[in-house]
Amino acid sequence: MIKQNDPKCLPIVQKIGCFVRACGYMAEYVTGKELTAKQINELWNWAKKSGHINLENIVKHSAPIATHALRMLGNDKGQFIEVATFTRGKLNYYGSVGEGLKKLPKFYIQKIATNGEEGTHFRNIDNEGKLLFDPHDPEIISQGVFYSIVYVYREV
């Protein structure tokens, strides 16, 4: 799988694209297909143009980015929905999340502290906190966990 710091990725993706790359991984997991560096760059540019990444290059809406990655990989029916946060062993659903969504397959993007220049990093984990995919090569060593964002996948 292409990592965020692949030389074919945009310089901004190489430097701070871990969240967008983690969103892409969820789509890759569902479809069984891999994004190319060109598609990762296109995903970043689409998210910026669509307002899902703001002018300061902060991801504001991650579920639409993951859903757009599904479309790029040929899945026209699936959708990712952000439903909760997971902090200190507790799953905290948002108030608007119904019981039906709570039963769907879950995906987790974890925000960790790092010793690096940016100070934080996003990566994909499973429901037990085991690392599934680190967008960076080499893997970024965690200096502590802030939280995980929880998504569900459904077909619409």
Secondary structure, DSSP 8 states (H G I E B T S, - for coil): ---TT-TTS-HHHHHH-HHHHHHHHHHHHHHS----HHHHHHHHHHHHHHTSB-TTS-BS-HHHHHHHHHHHTT-SSEEEEEEEEEETTEEEE-TT--HHHHTS-EEEEEEEE-SSSSSEEEEEE-TTS-EEE-SSSS----S-EEEEEEEEEEE-
